[in-house]
Structure formats: structure tokens, C-alpha cells
């Protein structure tokens, strides 16, 4: 790749990451406010997820013009953040299980639909990038996880409306944590594989 092509490629990735970062920060705020108002573990979990994604996208932006080893380090940090986020969500779901909660199904459904549209846009933007490195693949994993989680919230919101109970909300909160664990482990595995590949080629 020529220096000019590299610069254009980096500029495209930086522009895409900025857009995805701002969208995720907006979703984090929306999920946080609606989650508190709706007393929903699933919404709060997704808000924390989007906030952690935002931190990772900032790390990814810093990694763009740096060495491959730095990018792998950024990806490892991303994976660890996801695992820490999952632990926090599980603790919150446990607290709500023992203390009780009254989630609002319609609010859950409405916020999840909005988030699904936004996350679908993020996925489309990230998939358009040419030759994504380990860091960009991590960013794509985050958006895919979020998109899947949104579908779970819609389903849980519908069951909450139907039954008037909080267990669907708690289940989705725990499921979001499980998805985060899976995504975090995949990112760490990808970073380790990338390091092995680069080492073998040297």
C-alpha cells in the first residue's frame, strides 16, 4: 500500500470511528436516562455497554496511526473492558433480583427500536471499511453485540407488558452480560491470533 493510500485508508477509518463514537455516546445517554426512568436492568446494561464501547472507540482512534503492536494492545484493552462491563451488569441484575424492580415494557421496546436502527447504521459503516485491522474488527464486534442485544430488549419488553413481571428484564440484562463476555473473549483471541501471525511472518 502506498503512503497516499495508507493516509486515505486511515482517514476513512478515523472518520468512521468518530461517527460511530458519537452515535454510541448518544445511545449511552439515551439508555441511561430511559433505564433509570423505566427501572430496567436491560436498558441500563445496554447504556453501560454503549458507554464502554465509546471508551473503546476513543482507544481505537488513538491506535489508528500507531504500530500494529499498539493496535493489538488497544484491542486487548477493549476486550478486558467488555469483561469488566459484564461483571458490573451481573452485579446490578443480582441486586434487582433480590431487591425487586418494576420495569416499564413500552419504554424498553421504544428505546430498543431506536437503538437497533442506530446500531444497524454503525455496523453498515464499519463493514464498508477496507482491510480492517484487529482494532477495527473489535469495533465491529461491539456494534454486532449491541444490535443483537436490542432484539432481546424488544422481546423482553413485550413479555413485561404481557406478564407485568420483572424477570424478562433481568434475563435480558444477564444475556447482555453473556454477549459481552463472548465478545470480549473473541477480541482477546483475535488479538492473540494477530500477534501470532505477525510473529510468524517476521
N, C-alpha and C positions, 0 to 999 in steps of 0.2 A: 504494500500500500504506500503510495507517495505521501510526502508530507502534507500536500494540499488536501488529498483525500482524507488523511487522518484528521486534519483540522476540521473539515466539513462533517466527518463522522462524529467527532467529539462534540461539535456544536449542536448537531441534531440530538444527540443523547442528552446533552445538558438542557436543551430547550424542553425535551420531552419530560425529563425528570422534574424540572421546575413546575410544569403544568400538573403533573401527577402529584407532586408535593403539595401544591396549593389546594388541589381538589381533596386530598386526604386530610389536610388540616381543617378544611371546611366540614368534611364529614365527621371528623373527630368532635368538633364543636357541636354539630347537629345531633350526633348520637349522645353526647354527654348531657346536653340540655334535655332532650326528649327522654333519655333514660332515667334521669332524676325525676322528671315530671310524671313519667309513666310507671315509676317504681319497677323498672325492668332490668334484670340481670343481663339478658341477651343484648339489649341496646347499649348498656354501659360497657359490656365486654367488647362490643364492636367499636365503641368510641375509643377505648384504651388501645385496641388493635390498630385503629387508624392513626392514633397519636404515635404509637411505636413505629408504624410504617413511615410517618413523617420524619421521625428521627433517622430512620434508616435511609430515606431518600436524601437527606442532608449529607449523611456519610457517603452515599453513592456519588453525590455531586462533587464532594471533596476528592473522591477517588478517581474521577474520570481522567484527569491529566497526569496521574501518578503511575508508578510501576505496577506490574502485574502482581507482585508480592503484596504491595499496599492494597490493591483491589481485593486480593484474597483475604487479607486481614479485615477489610471493611465488611466483606461477606460473612466472615466468622462472627464479627461483632453483631451483624444483623441477625444471624441465627440464634445467638445467645440472648439477644433482646426479645426475640419471639418466645423463647423458652421461659424467660422471666415473666413476660406478659401472661403466659398461660398459667403460671403458678399464681399470679395475682387474681386472675379470673376465677380459678378454682376456690381460692380462699373466700372471695366475695359470694360465690354461689353457695358455699357451705354456710356462710353467715346468714344468708337469706333463707336457707332451708330450715335452720334452727330458730331464727327469729320471726320468720314469716314475711310475706310480701303480697302486694295486690297489683300486679301488672295490668296495664291498660292495653288490651289487644288491638283496638283500632289504631292507636298511636304507633305500636310496634309495626303493624302492617304498612302504614303510610311512610314511616321513616325508612323501612327496609326497601320499599319500592324505589324511593328516591335514590338510596344508596346503590341499589342494583344498577340503575341507569348510569350513575357516575362511575362505578367500578367497571362496568362494561366499556365505557369510554376510555378509562385508564388502560385496560387490557388491550384494546384496539391500538392505542398509541404505542404501547410498549412492544406489541407484536410486529409493528411496522419497522422497527429498528433492524438495521443490517448487522449481522455478526455480533450478537450480544455477548458481552463478556460475563464472567461469573457474577459480577455485581449486578448487571442488568437482568440476568436470569433470576437473581434473588428478588429484584423489584417485581418481576412478572409473577413470581410465586406468591408474593404478598397480595397482589391485586386479584389473582385467581382465588386465593383463600377467602378474601373478603366477599367476592361475588358468590361463592358457594354458601358462605355464612348468611348472606342476605336472604337466600331462598329458605334457609332454615328458620329465620326470624318470621318471615311471612307465614309459614306453616304453623309455627308456634303461636303467633298472634291470632290466627284463625281458631286454633284449638282453645286458646284462652277465652276468646269471645264465646265459643260454644259451651265450654265447661264451667267457666268462671273460676278456674283454679290456677295456681301459680306454677305447677310442676312443668308444663311445657316450656315456660320461660327459663326455668332453671336448667332443664335438659339442654336447651339450645346454648345457654351460657357455657355449660360444660363441654358441649360439642365444639363450640368456637375455640375453647382452650385446646381440645384434642387436635383440631385442624392446625392450630398454631404450633403445637408440638411436632406434628408431622412436617409442616413447612420448615420449621427451624432445623429439624434433623436433616431434611433434604438439602437445605442450604449448606449446612456444615459438611455433609457428604460430598456435595458438588465442589466446595472449596478444597476439600482434601483430595478429591479426584483431579482437580485442576492443578494442584500443586504437584501431584504425582506425574501428571502428563508433562508439565513443564520441566520437571526434573529429569525425566527420561529423554527429553528432546535436547537437553544441554550436553 
